[in-house]
């Protein structure tokens, strides 16, 4: 009887424990320079918990349905009955309040509680004293806690400190490179003068000496700036006595210069204490230890900032979306004035979307910036995107999947109006130069974003007047949005 077929087994590889392991710290410390300690990174807050709500609204989901448990159906039915007789409100007890500014053509939120709520729930607006998130008060407290010279715990301070360190590193590297070049030139000049004296060596020996001096000076000690030169071992030639004397003279000259600079830099009290002996040294040590002990016992108080001077600035599209579409924002012209109605706010935003603001309503057009921008803004907000201004990337809007604190924007939107065929100058208004399209697309490809050309169909002004300015929904329904994604064609990525 034939033997049964044995299953094929993989050859066991030696485990990691059998191999001689070497930690990264031992590898890093094998050179002349000690290993650098790991940089302390800025601890990020829990953004998933802070920005859990995509919009400033309260939602009440139904209980989970479990197929094998009939009691889940009873819980769902009880919840539906309770919501039918006592429907919960999705809005807060008091709406958020903003103030319209005709100078900046925007809406300002001044209450710090409202500012944080609108930013954390939907990323609306931007801080007037910050780059995006309104965190001026936190940065100011960190600056005052550090003595007014920076060094706080905010992300902006960490970025500023990292840029300063990189700047100082580049300046130090340039200075050392310049000193290295000057030292090499002095050595070559002295060698040339010595070789030109009568009774010097032959031409071949001069060339060999010059090459050796050049190779030695090119590997000067810059290990703290260029770590890859730390393991270089300088070799000297014992056969050339003249070059040894020259190198010795140069080292003595550099050492004398360093001694003079050190002597000038040391204060008179320190030099006197060094000369007098051990008693003065012990006195300085005791004073230093007492000073360090006092600094350890001293706990800085929390800096006091009287007023938060930062506002949340909303664009006209963001403010109208919060007021008209969500109904969570009241906009006023002053602290003691009544809220602006939705119809008046629509007309006010329409007239202030152009500069100077239109005083006569008859001068308004159907393709004014507010109508086009709000149609696109409302379209993408209703699809769940976080819409932010895109002027930094030469676009109208930037689309984020969850928000700017979670990831970078995926798409850049450019609005292009689309007119009817019988509209006057329709081809001239909606046309764009291919050079302009190429430049904008090149910018988006460099920052790893896809360009979305958003065509907005513009109705006639007669159709808008026929609907009436009180029917805002009827006016906005006449604007239709059509998307077109444009990507840069690359030969090495699009061969198939």
DRENFI-747867 format. One record per residue (C-alpha): residue number from 1; residue in three letters; x, y, z. Coordinates in nm, 4 decimals, padded with zeros to 6 digits. Example, Ala and Ser with C-alpha at 12.3 -4.5 7.8 and 13.67 -1.06 7.14 Angstrom:
2
SITE  pos  code      east     north        up
SITE    1   ALA   01.2300  -00.4500   00.7800
SITE    2   SER   01.3670  -00.1060   00.7140
END
This chain:
496
SITE  pos  code      east     north        up
SITE    1   UNK   00.0000   00.0000   00.0000
SITE    2   UNK   00.1383   00.3376  -00.0961
SITE    3   UNK   00.2207   00.5851   00.1704
SITE    4   UNK  -00.0309   00.8659   00.2108
SITE    5   UNK   00.0640   01.1990   00.0661
SITE    6   UNK   00.2132   01.4152   00.3307
SITE    7   UNK   00.0957   01.7772   00.3439
SITE    8   UNK   00.3400   02.0376   00.2274
SITE    9   UNK   00.4688   02.2419   00.5201
SITE   10   UNK   00.6505   02.5702   00.4999
SITE   11   UNK   01.0088   02.5822   00.6130
SITE   12   UNK   01.0270   02.7514   00.9481
SITE   13   UNK   01.2224   03.0695   00.9430
SITE   14   UNK   01.4341   03.1716   01.2334
SITE   15   UNK   01.2431   03.3934   01.4684
SITE   16   UNK   01.3496   03.7409   01.5567
SITE   17   UNK   01.4689   03.6226   01.8949
SITE   18   UNK   01.7314   03.4021   01.7318
SITE   19   UNK   01.8787   03.6907   01.5412
SITE   20   UNK   02.1167   03.9285   01.7079
SITE   21   UNK   01.9010   04.2317   01.7661
SITE   22   UNK   02.0315   04.5780   01.8057
SITE   23   UNK   01.8149   04.8595   01.9291
SITE   24   UNK   01.7905   05.1914   01.7561
SITE   25   UNK   01.9385   05.3657   02.0536
SITE   26   UNK   02.2547   05.1530   02.0412
SITE   27   UNK   02.2873   05.2132   01.6674
SITE   28   UNK   02.2411   05.5835   01.7095
SITE   29   UNK   02.4930   05.5984   01.9933
SITE   30   UNK   02.7593   05.3985   01.8085
SITE   31   UNK   02.8966   05.7150   01.6479
SITE   32   UNK   03.0889   05.9923   01.8093
SITE   33   UNK   02.7829   06.2077   01.8774
SITE   34   UNK   02.5255   06.0900   02.1369
SITE   35   UNK   02.1755   06.0056   02.0198
SITE   36   UNK   01.9364   06.3014   02.0136
SITE   37   UNK   01.6388   06.2712   02.2485
SITE   38   UNK   01.3014   06.2288   02.0790
SITE   39   UNK   01.1195   06.5534   02.0158
SITE   40   UNK   00.8187   06.6136   02.2378
SITE   41   UNK   00.5195   06.6320   02.0104
SITE   42   UNK   00.2142   06.8472   02.0646
SITE   43   UNK  -00.0682   06.6494   02.2231
SITE   44   UNK  -00.3786   06.6824   02.0072
SITE   45   UNK  -00.7232   06.6981   02.1640
SITE   46   UNK  -00.9929   06.4428   02.0970
SITE   47   UNK  -01.1403   06.5958   01.7815
SITE   48   UNK  -01.3804   06.3044   01.7261
SITE   49   UNK  -01.5545   06.3897   02.0528
SITE   50   UNK  -01.5369   06.7683   02.0140
SITE   51   UNK  -01.6738   06.7689   01.6577
SITE   52   UNK  -01.9182   06.4822   01.6988
SITE   53   UNK  -02.2116   06.6824   01.5557
SITE   54   UNK  -02.1833   06.7790   01.1876
SITE   55   UNK  -02.4403   07.0617   01.2242
SITE   56   UNK  -02.5632   07.2743   01.5174
SITE   57   UNK  -02.8778   07.0618   01.5487
SITE   58   UNK  -02.9971   06.7952   01.7894
SITE   59   UNK  -03.0878   06.4565   01.6430
SITE   60   UNK  -03.2894   06.1768   01.8061
SITE   61   UNK  -03.2179   05.8410   01.6399
SITE   62   UNK  -03.4467   05.5438   01.6838
SITE   63   UNK  -03.3388   05.2440   01.8929
SITE   64   UNK  -03.1496   04.9687   01.7165
SITE   65   UNK  -03.3507   04.6957   01.5483
SITE   66   UNK  -03.2475   04.3413   01.6469
SITE   67   UNK  -03.3956   04.0738   01.4167
SITE   68   UNK  -03.3884   03.7897   01.6745
SITE   69   UNK  -03.5351   04.0044   01.9530
SITE   70   UNK  -03.9016   04.1068   01.9212
SITE   71   UNK  -03.8631   04.3476   02.2118
SITE   72   UNK  -03.6651   04.5834   01.9850
SITE   73   UNK  -03.9817   04.6372   01.7790
SITE   74   UNK  -04.1657   04.7410   02.0930
SITE   75   UNK  -03.8946   04.9933   02.1800
SITE   76   UNK  -03.9071   05.1433   01.8296
SITE   77   UNK  -04.2857   05.1662   01.8410
SITE   78   UNK  -04.2801   05.3302   02.1833
SITE   79   UNK  -04.0263   05.5871   02.0649
SITE   80   UNK  -04.2332   05.6713   01.7561
SITE   81   UNK  -04.5479   05.7169   01.9654
SITE   82   UNK  -04.3679   05.9386   02.2153
SITE   83   UNK  -04.2179   06.1555   01.9390
SITE   84   UNK  -04.5604   06.1816   01.7729
SITE   85   UNK  -04.7362   06.3183   02.0796
SITE   86   UNK  -04.4342   06.5070   02.2221
SITE   87   UNK  -04.2045   06.5902   01.9323
SITE   88   UNK  -03.8573   06.6939   02.0572
SITE   89   UNK  -03.6997   07.0109   01.9282
SITE   90   UNK  -03.3878   06.9889   01.7158
SITE   91   UNK  -03.2940   07.3508   01.7925
SITE   92   UNK  -03.1437   07.4965   02.1061
SITE   93   UNK  -03.3615   07.6828   02.3547
SITE   94   UNK  -03.2135   08.0181   02.2461
SITE   95   UNK  -03.0833   08.0789   01.8926
SITE   96   UNK  -02.7343   08.2007   01.8217
SITE   97   UNK  -02.6994   08.5746   01.7695
SITE   98   UNK  -02.4866   08.7516   01.5075
SITE   99   UNK  -02.4413   09.1106   01.3952
SITE  100   UNK  -02.4353   09.2205   01.0353
SITE  101   UNK  -02.1397   09.4373   00.9291
SITE  102   UNK  -02.1784   09.6311   00.6078
SITE  103   UNK  -01.8099   09.7386   00.6167
SITE  104   UNK  -01.6743   09.3837   00.6041
SITE  105   UNK  -01.9800   09.2379   00.4226
SITE  106   UNK  -02.0013   08.9590   00.6784
SITE  107   UNK  -02.1697   08.8601   01.0053
SITE  108   UNK  -01.9832   08.8666   01.3378
SITE  109   UNK  -02.0543   08.6349   01.6308
SITE  110   UNK  -01.9349   08.7966   01.9559
SITE  111   UNK  -02.0592   08.5585   02.2279
SITE  112   UNK  -01.7759   08.3102   02.3107
SITE  113   UNK  -02.0265   08.0300   02.3764
SITE  114   UNK  -02.1889   08.0811   02.0364
SITE  115   UNK  -01.8476   08.1058   01.8717
SITE  116   UNK  -01.7333   07.7684   02.0034
SITE  117   UNK  -02.0688   07.6051   01.9239
SITE  118   UNK  -02.0745   07.7150   01.5593
SITE  119   UNK  -01.7116   07.6167   01.5065
SITE  120   UNK  -01.7323   07.2785   01.6764
SITE  121   UNK  -02.0598   07.1845   01.5050
SITE  122   UNK  -01.9958   07.2305   01.1351
SITE  123   UNK  -01.6788   07.4455   01.1148
SITE  124   UNK  -01.8633   07.7652   01.0300
SITE  125   UNK  -01.6725   08.0934   00.9943
SITE  126   UNK  -01.3174   08.1824   01.0970
SITE  127   UNK  -01.1559   08.3661   01.3847
SITE  128   UNK  -01.0812   08.7316   01.3210
SITE  129   UNK  -00.7479   08.7073   01.5078
SITE  130   UNK  -00.6578   08.3492   01.4146
SITE  131   UNK  -00.5785   08.1596   01.0988
SITE  132   UNK  -00.8963   07.9522   01.1018
SITE  133   UNK  -01.0076   07.8158   01.4386
SITE  134   UNK  -01.0927   08.0936   01.6878
SITE  135   UNK  -00.8277   08.0087   01.9500
SITE  136   UNK  -00.6781   08.3533   02.0112
SITE  137   UNK  -00.7610   08.3449   02.3836
SITE  138   UNK  -00.5859   08.0107   02.4351
SITE  139   UNK  -00.2783   08.1276   02.2437
SITE  140   UNK  -00.2681   08.4543   02.4392
SITE  141   UNK  -00.2824   08.2738   02.7743
SITE  142   UNK  -00.0043   08.0394   02.6635
SITE  143   UNK   00.2059   08.3366   02.5542
SITE  144   UNK   00.1585   08.5177   02.8849
SITE  145   UNK   00.2281   08.2004   03.0814
SITE  146   UNK   00.5608   08.1646   02.8989
SITE  147   UNK   00.6636   08.5223   02.9846
SITE  148   UNK   00.5413   08.6985   02.6746
SITE  149   UNK   00.8037   08.5456   02.4453
SITE  150   UNK   00.6084   08.2548   02.2992
SITE  151   UNK   00.6600   07.8901   02.3783
SITE  152   UNK   00.2987   07.8066   02.4605
SITE  153   UNK   00.1248   07.4772   02.4080
SITE  154   UNK  -00.0792   07.5677   02.1025
SITE  155   UNK  -00.0303   07.4314   01.7526
SITE  156   UNK   00.0681   07.7746   01.6214
SITE  157   UNK   00.3415   07.8039   01.8859
SITE  158   UNK   00.4761   07.4592   01.8024
SITE  159   UNK   00.4904   07.5529   01.4344
SITE  160   UNK   00.6609   07.8836   01.5099
SITE  161   UNK   00.9207   07.7157   01.7326
SITE  162   UNK   00.9951   07.4504   01.4713
SITE  163   UNK   01.0450   07.7163   01.2031
SITE  164   UNK   01.2758   07.9170   01.4293
SITE  165   UNK   01.4868   07.6093   01.5007
SITE  166   UNK   01.5152   07.5330   01.1314
SITE  167   UNK   01.6103   07.8932   01.0574
SITE  168   UNK   01.8846   07.8920   01.3217
SITE  169   UNK   02.0120   07.5580   01.1920
SITE  170   UNK   02.0469   07.6981   00.8402
SITE  171   UNK   02.2250   08.0104   00.9654
SITE  172   UNK   02.4678   07.8026   01.1724
SITE  173   UNK   02.5358   07.5709   00.8806
SITE  174   UNK   02.6046   07.8641   00.6482
SITE  175   UNK   02.8381   08.0239   00.9025
SITE  176   UNK   03.0398   07.7055   00.9511
SITE  177   UNK   03.0630   07.6483   00.5778
SITE  178   UNK   03.1883   08.0036   00.5318
SITE  179   UNK   03.4494   07.9588   00.8053
SITE  180   UNK   03.5584   07.6306   00.6500
SITE  181   UNK   03.6098   07.7964   00.3126
SITE  182   UNK   03.8083   08.0829   00.4682
SITE  183   UNK   04.0292   07.8392   00.6594
SITE  184   UNK   04.0963   07.6383   00.3460
SITE  185   UNK   04.1859   07.9519   00.1517
SITE  186   UNK   04.4285   08.0647   00.4219
SITE  187   UNK   04.5966   07.7248   00.4294
SITE  188   UNK   04.6303   07.7122   00.0525
SITE  189   UNK   04.7638   08.0683   00.0454
SITE  190   UNK   05.0242   07.9929   00.3134
SITE  191   UNK   05.1250   07.6716   00.1374
SITE  192   UNK   05.1657   07.8526  -00.1918
SITE  193   UNK   05.3837   08.1193  -00.0306
SITE  194   UNK   05.6005   07.8577   00.1375
SITE  195   UNK   05.6416   07.6516  -00.1770
SITE  196   UNK   05.7438   07.9577  -00.3781
SITE  197   UNK   06.0459   08.0149  -00.1547
SITE  198   UNK   06.3894   07.9123  -00.2906
SITE  199   UNK   06.4915   07.5552  -00.2222
SITE  200   UNK   06.1348   07.4207  -00.2138
SITE  201   UNK   06.0223   07.0820  -00.3414
SITE  202   UNK   05.9635   06.9876  -00.7043
SITE  203   UNK   05.6434   07.0467  -00.9025
SITE  204   UNK   05.5066   06.6937  -00.8452
SITE  205   UNK   05.5624   06.7211  -00.4721
SITE  206   UNK   05.3886   07.0618  -00.4693
SITE  207   UNK   05.0856   06.9183  -00.6458
SITE  208   UNK   05.0691   06.6200  -00.4102
SITE  209   UNK   05.0968   06.8479  -00.1073
SITE  210   UNK   04.8226   07.0781  -00.2351
SITE  211   UNK   04.5887   06.7832  -00.3016
SITE  212   UNK   04.6476   06.6417   00.0469
SITE  213   UNK   04.5834   06.9776   00.2138
SITE  214   UNK   04.2681   07.0235   00.0090
SITE  215   UNK   04.1357   06.6766   00.0990
SITE  216   UNK   04.2137   06.7304   00.4672
SITE  217   UNK   04.0461   07.0701   00.4889
SITE  218   UNK   03.7382   06.9492   00.2999
SITE  219   UNK   03.6694   06.7026   00.5840
SITE  220   UNK   03.6943   06.9533   00.8674
SITE  221   UNK   03.5151   06.8927   01.1918
SITE  222   UNK   03.1498   06.9779   01.1335
SITE  223   UNK   03.0047   06.6739   01.3084
SITE  224   UNK   02.7439   06.8714   01.5037
SITE  225   UNK   02.6063   07.0128   01.1774
SITE  226   UNK   02.6851   06.7259   00.9365
SITE  227   UNK   02.6434   06.4016   01.1386
SITE  228   UNK   02.7716   06.1837   00.8544
SITE  229   UNK   03.1199   06.3350   00.9034
SITE  230   UNK   03.1390   06.2282   01.2693
SITE  231   UNK   03.3058   05.8954   01.1857
SITE  232   UNK   03.5704   06.0526   00.9614
SITE  233   UNK   03.9224   06.0068   01.0978
SITE  234   UNK   04.1697   06.2658   00.9823
SITE  235   UNK   04.4990   06.1172   00.8686
SITE  236   UNK   04.8174   06.3144   00.8619
SITE  237   UNK   05.1237   06.2430   00.6536
SITE  238   UNK   05.4450   06.1986   00.8504
SITE  239   UNK   05.6695   06.2394   00.5475
SITE  240   UNK   05.5904   06.6074   00.4807
SITE  241   UNK   05.7556   06.8025   00.7605
SITE  242   UNK   05.6772   07.1421   00.6111
SITE  243   UNK   05.3034   07.0764   00.6002
SITE  244   UNK   05.3089   06.9523   00.9578
SITE  245   UNK   05.4732   07.2772   01.0649
SITE  246   UNK   05.2187   07.4727   00.8647
SITE  247   UNK   04.9258   07.2849   01.0243
SITE  248   UNK   05.0749   07.3360   01.3708
SITE  249   UNK   05.1106   07.7079   01.3116
SITE  250   UNK   04.7532   07.7352   01.1894
SITE  251   UNK   04.6229   07.5452   01.4938
SITE  252   UNK   04.8199   07.7676   01.7284
SITE  253   UNK   04.6796   08.0749   01.5539
SITE  254   UNK   04.3202   07.9483   01.5856
SITE  255   UNK   04.3723   07.8508   01.9492
SITE  256   UNK   04.5130   08.1954   02.0308
SITE  257   UNK   04.2145   08.3606   01.8664
SITE  258   UNK   03.9749   08.1389   02.0625
SITE  259   UNK   04.1528   08.2229   02.3894
SITE  260   UNK   04.1236   08.5953   02.3173
SITE  261   UNK   03.7518   08.5651   02.2393
SITE  262   UNK   03.6932   08.3599   02.5563
SITE  263   UNK   03.8854   08.6116   02.7664
SITE  264   UNK   03.6813   08.8996   02.6278
SITE  265   UNK   03.3534   08.7120   02.6773
SITE  266   UNK   03.4209   08.6176   03.0446
SITE  267   UNK   03.3105   08.8938   03.2872
SITE  268   UNK   03.5570   09.0406   03.5301
SITE  269   UNK   03.3872   08.8915   03.8373
SITE  270   UNK   03.4070   08.5364   03.7003
SITE  271   UNK   03.7744   08.5733   03.6099
SITE  272   UNK   03.8531   08.7138   03.9563
SITE  273   UNK   03.6669   08.4283   04.1206
SITE  274   UNK   03.8663   08.1799   03.9156
SITE  275   UNK   04.1954   08.3337   04.0191
SITE  276   UNK   04.1187   08.3639   04.3911
SITE  277   UNK   04.0631   07.9931   04.4402
SITE  278   UNK   03.8196   07.7419   04.5802
SITE  279   UNK   03.6347   07.9722   04.8233
SITE  280   UNK   03.4840   08.1947   04.5541
SITE  281   UNK   03.3916   07.8893   04.3474
SITE  282   UNK   03.1997   07.7338   04.6347
SITE  283   UNK   03.0225   08.0660   04.6981
SITE  284   UNK   02.9081   08.0856   04.3361
SITE  285   UNK   02.7934   07.7215   04.3501
SITE  286   UNK   02.5861   07.7856   04.6640
SITE  287   UNK   02.4286   08.0971   04.5132
SITE  288   UNK   02.3444   07.9092   04.1948
SITE  289   UNK   02.1899   07.6208   04.3877
SITE  290   UNK   01.9793   07.8592   04.5951
SITE  291   UNK   01.8601   08.0360   04.2820
SITE  292   UNK   01.7622   07.7053   04.1175
SITE  293   UNK   01.5787   07.6017   04.4355
SITE  294   UNK   01.3846   07.9276   04.4419
SITE  295   UNK   01.2916   07.8833   04.0770
SITE  296   UNK   01.1704   07.5285   04.1474
SITE  297   UNK   00.9508   07.6490   04.4350
SITE  298   UNK   00.8083   07.9355   04.2293
SITE  299   UNK   00.4852   07.8378   04.0540
SITE  300   UNK   00.3672   08.0903   03.7921
SITE  301   UNK   00.0125   08.2069   03.8334
SITE  302   UNK  -00.2469   08.1648   03.5664
SITE  303   UNK  -00.2369   08.4708   03.3376
SITE  304   UNK  -00.5453   08.6858   03.3465
SITE  305   UNK  -00.6979   08.7985   03.0178
SITE  306   UNK  -00.9859   09.0361   03.0700
SITE  307   UNK  -01.1825   09.0125   02.7437
SITE  308   UNK  -01.1787   08.7768   02.4498
SITE  309   UNK  -01.1167   09.0199   02.1656
SITE  310   UNK  -01.1782   08.7675   01.8884
SITE  311   UNK  -01.5006   08.7308   01.6914
SITE  312   UNK  -01.6238   08.4571   01.4625
SITE  313   UNK  -01.6618   08.6012   01.1137
SITE  314   UNK  -01.9224   08.4381   00.8917
SITE  315   UNK  -01.9483   08.4974   00.5198
SITE  316   UNK  -02.2812   08.5970   00.3683
SITE  317   UNK  -02.3425   08.2449   00.2397
SITE  318   UNK  -02.2652   08.0821   00.5758
SITE  319   UNK  -02.4821   08.3270   00.7693
SITE  320   UNK  -02.7775   08.2875   00.5332
SITE  321   UNK  -02.7459   07.9069   00.5423
SITE  322   UNK  -02.7563   07.9075   00.9232
SITE  323   UNK  -03.0496   08.1464   00.9271
SITE  324   UNK  -03.2587   08.0242   00.6315
SITE  325   UNK  -03.1770   07.6558   00.5900
SITE  326   UNK  -03.1175   07.5579   00.9549
SITE  327   UNK  -03.2959   07.8353   01.1444
SITE  328   UNK  -03.0422   07.8477   01.4295
SITE  329   UNK  -02.9041   08.2003   01.3806
SITE  330   UNK  -03.0593   08.5412   01.4439
SITE  331   UNK  -02.8874   08.8302   01.2671
SITE  332   UNK  -02.9215   09.1868   01.3883
SITE  333   UNK  -02.7760   09.5206   01.2883
SITE  334   UNK  -02.7091   09.6251   01.6475
SITE  335   UNK  -02.7294   09.4924   02.0050
SITE  336   UNK  -03.0606   09.6686   02.0787
SITE  337   UNK  -03.2226   09.6130   01.7404
SITE  338   UNK  -03.4763   09.3530   01.6313
SITE  339   UNK  -03.3650   09.0477   01.4326
SITE  340   UNK  -03.3609   09.0778   01.0552
SITE  341   UNK  -03.6250   08.8754   00.8781
SITE  342   UNK  -03.5252   08.6089   00.6290
SITE  343   UNK  -03.6567   08.8067   00.3324
SITE  344   UNK  -03.4722   09.1226   00.4354
SITE  345   UNK  -03.1576   08.9211   00.5003
SITE  346   UNK  -03.1783   08.7703   00.1523
SITE  347   UNK  -03.2096   09.1168  -00.0052
SITE  348   UNK  -02.9359   09.2578   00.2190
SITE  349   UNK  -02.6924   08.9806   00.1280
SITE  350   UNK  -02.7790   09.0162  -00.2404
SITE  351   UNK  -02.7132   09.3916  -00.2423
SITE  352   UNK  -02.3849   09.3623  -00.0434
SITE  353   UNK  -02.2384   09.0855  -00.2591
SITE  354   UNK  -02.1110   09.3476  -00.5056
SITE  355   UNK  -01.8928   09.6497  -00.4343
SITE  356   UNK  -02.0050   09.9155  -00.3836
SITE  357   UNK  -02.3350   09.7816  -00.2452
SITE  358   UNK  -02.6331   09.8290  -00.4699
SITE  359   UNK  -02.8662   10.1014  -00.3439
SITE  360   UNK  -03.1317   10.0440  -00.6081
SITE  361   UNK  -03.2840   09.6963  -00.6374
SITE  362   UNK  -03.3388   09.7471  -01.0073
SITE  363   UNK  -02.9605   09.7280  -01.0652
SITE  364   UNK  -02.9379   09.3735  -00.9282
SITE  365   UNK  -02.8733   09.0890  -01.1693
SITE  366   UNK  -02.9409   08.7166  -01.1663
SITE  367   UNK  -02.5689   08.6323  -01.1788
SITE  368   UNK  -02.4589   08.8343  -00.8763
SITE  369   UNK  -02.1952   08.6593  -00.6629
SITE  370   UNK  -02.4230   08.5900  -00.3646
SITE  371   UNK  -02.6791   08.3938  -00.5648
SITE  372   UNK  -02.4182   08.1826  -00.7447
SITE  373   UNK  -02.2096   08.1192  -00.4329
SITE  374   UNK  -02.5044   08.0336  -00.2124
SITE  375   UNK  -02.6501   07.7909  -00.4669
SITE  376   UNK  -02.3200   07.5990  -00.4677
SITE  377   UNK  -02.2725   07.6305  -00.0907
SITE  378   UNK  -02.6229   07.5003  -00.0147
SITE  379   UNK  -02.5780   07.2178  -00.2676
SITE  380   UNK  -02.2618   07.0766  -00.1077
SITE  381   UNK  -02.3743   07.1369   00.2502
SITE  382   UNK  -02.6898   06.9397   00.1818
SITE  383   UNK  -02.4714   06.6515   00.0551
SITE  384   UNK  -02.2799   06.6392   00.3836
SITE  385   UNK  -01.9575   06.8150   00.2809
SITE  386   UNK  -01.7851   07.0733   00.4999
SITE  387   UNK  -01.7503   07.3772   00.2741
SITE  388   UNK  -01.4722   07.6267   00.3472
SITE  389   UNK  -01.3418   07.9300   00.1509
SITE  390   UNK  -01.0748   07.8388  -00.1049
SITE  391   UNK  -00.9049   08.1699  -00.1776
SITE  392   UNK  -00.5756   08.0278  -00.0473
SITE  393   UNK  -00.5711   07.7762  -00.3339
SITE  394   UNK  -00.7115   08.0098  -00.6037
SITE  395   UNK  -01.0550   07.8478  -00.5848
SITE  396   UNK  -01.4004   07.9474  -00.4641
SITE  397   UNK  -01.4589   07.6683  -00.2122
SITE  398   UNK  -01.2757   07.3740  -00.0570
SITE  399   UNK  -01.4617   07.0518   00.0245
SITE  400   UNK  -01.3702   06.8535   00.3379
SITE  401   UNK  -01.5007   06.5094   00.4177
SITE  402   UNK  -01.5317   06.5691   00.7945
SITE  403   UNK  -01.3518   06.8945   00.8651
SITE  404   UNK  -01.0150   07.0717   00.8481
SITE  405   UNK  -00.8936   06.9196   01.1777
SITE  406   UNK  -00.9367   06.5621   01.0521
SITE  407   UNK  -00.7878   06.5727   00.7007
SITE  408   UNK  -00.6971   06.8004   00.4143
SITE  409   UNK  -00.9533   06.9111   00.1594
SITE  410   UNK  -01.0150   06.6599  -00.1173
SITE  411   UNK  -01.1672   06.8880  -00.3790
SITE  412   UNK  -01.1346   07.2498  -00.4890
SITE  413   UNK  -01.4480   07.4029  -00.6426
SITE  414   UNK  -01.4541   07.6771  -00.9051
SITE  415   UNK  -01.7905   07.8303  -00.9933
SITE  416   UNK  -01.8595   07.8975  -01.3604
SITE  417   UNK  -02.1940   08.0609  -01.4554
SITE  418   UNK  -02.3863   07.9021  -01.7387
SITE  419   UNK  -02.6248   08.1254  -01.9361
SITE  420   UNK  -02.9027   08.0554  -02.1811
SITE  421   UNK  -02.8252   08.0667  -02.5516
SITE  422   UNK  -03.0319   08.3793  -02.6088
SITE  423   UNK  -02.8769   08.5723  -02.3183
SITE  424   UNK  -02.6724   08.8809  -02.4178
SITE  425   UNK  -02.2958   08.8220  -02.4157
SITE  426   UNK  -02.3497   08.4674  -02.2864
SITE  427   UNK  -02.0438   08.3198  -02.4568
SITE  428   UNK  -01.8198   08.5996  -02.3310
SITE  429   UNK  -01.9368   08.5723  -01.9696
SITE  430   UNK  -01.9110   08.1958  -01.9280
SITE  431   UNK  -01.5905   08.1403  -02.1268
SITE  432   UNK  -01.2542   08.0867  -01.9563
SITE  433   UNK  -00.9072   08.0909  -02.1062
SITE  434   UNK  -00.7327   07.7553  -02.1271
SITE  435   UNK  -00.4187   07.9111  -01.9850
SITE  436   UNK  -00.6159   08.0124  -01.6773
SITE  437   UNK  -00.7611   07.6630  -01.6418
SITE  438   UNK  -00.4156   07.5089  -01.6751
SITE  439   UNK  -00.2669   07.7354  -01.4068
SITE  440   UNK  -00.5472   07.6639  -01.1596
SITE  441   UNK  -00.5336   07.2908  -01.2236
SITE  442   UNK  -00.1568   07.2905  -01.1788
SITE  443   UNK  -00.1956   07.4531  -00.8377
SITE  444   UNK  -00.4512   07.1917  -00.7292
SITE  445   UNK  -00.2347   06.9031  -00.8501
SITE  446   UNK   00.0612   07.0356  -00.6521
SITE  447   UNK  -00.1419   07.0374  -00.3304
SITE  448   UNK  -00.2992   06.6963  -00.4081
SITE  449   UNK  -00.6536   06.8167  -00.4683
SITE  450   UNK  -00.8986   06.7471  -00.7484
SITE  451   UNK  -01.0417   07.0439  -00.9331
SITE  452   UNK  -01.4216   07.0516  -00.9605
SITE  453   UNK  -01.5722   07.2917  -01.2139
SITE  454   UNK  -01.9216   07.3682  -01.0900
SITE  455   UNK  -02.1483   07.5041  -01.3635
SITE  456   UNK  -02.4450   07.7009  -01.2288
SITE  457   UNK  -02.7349   07.7544  -01.4655
SITE  458   UNK  -02.8367   08.1200  -01.4335
SITE  459   UNK  -03.2055   08.2032  -01.4900
SITE  460   UNK  -03.3258   08.5262  -01.6398
SITE  461   UNK  -03.4034   08.8223  -01.4220
SITE  462   UNK  -03.7611   08.8244  -01.5526
SITE  463   UNK  -03.8107   08.4697  -01.4190
SITE  464   UNK  -03.6854   08.5745  -01.0760
SITE  465   UNK  -03.9166   08.8750  -01.0663
SITE  466   UNK  -04.2072   08.6559  -01.1702
SITE  467   UNK  -04.1535   08.4360  -00.8656
SITE  468   UNK  -04.1277   08.7319  -00.6279
SITE  469   UNK  -03.8608   08.8205  -00.3748
SITE  470   UNK  -04.0659   08.6791  -00.0846
SITE  471   UNK  -04.0469   08.3240  -00.2237
SITE  472   UNK  -03.6799   08.2520  -00.1544
SITE  473   UNK  -03.7164   07.8805  -00.2198
SITE  474   UNK  -03.8695   07.9450  -00.5605
SITE  475   UNK  -03.5816   08.1729  -00.6558
SITE  476   UNK  -03.3145   07.9263  -00.5477
SITE  477   UNK  -03.4816   07.6340  -00.7254
SITE  478   UNK  -03.4177   07.8039  -01.0585
SITE  479   UNK  -03.0414   07.7715  -01.0103
SITE  480   UNK  -02.9264   07.4258  -01.1189
SITE  481   UNK  -02.5801   07.2919  -01.0388
SITE  482   UNK  -02.3779   07.0668  -01.2704
SITE  483   UNK  -02.0377   06.9279  -01.1668
SITE  484   UNK  -01.7399   06.8409  -01.3799
SITE  485   UNK  -01.4164   06.6992  -01.2347
SITE  486   UNK  -01.0986   06.8062  -01.4146
SITE  487   UNK  -00.7739   06.6249  -01.3481
SITE  488   UNK  -00.4290   06.6839  -01.4849
SITE  489   UNK  -00.3168   06.4233  -01.7379
SITE  490   UNK   00.0247   06.2733  -01.6631
SITE  491   UNK   00.1959   06.0487  -01.9173
SITE  492   UNK   00.3730   05.8261  -01.6669
SITE  493   UNK   00.0503   05.7640  -01.4667
SITE  494   UNK  -00.1982   05.7350  -01.7550
SITE  495   UNK  -00.0290   05.4899  -01.9908
SITE  496   UNK  -00.3088   05.2349  -01.9693
END
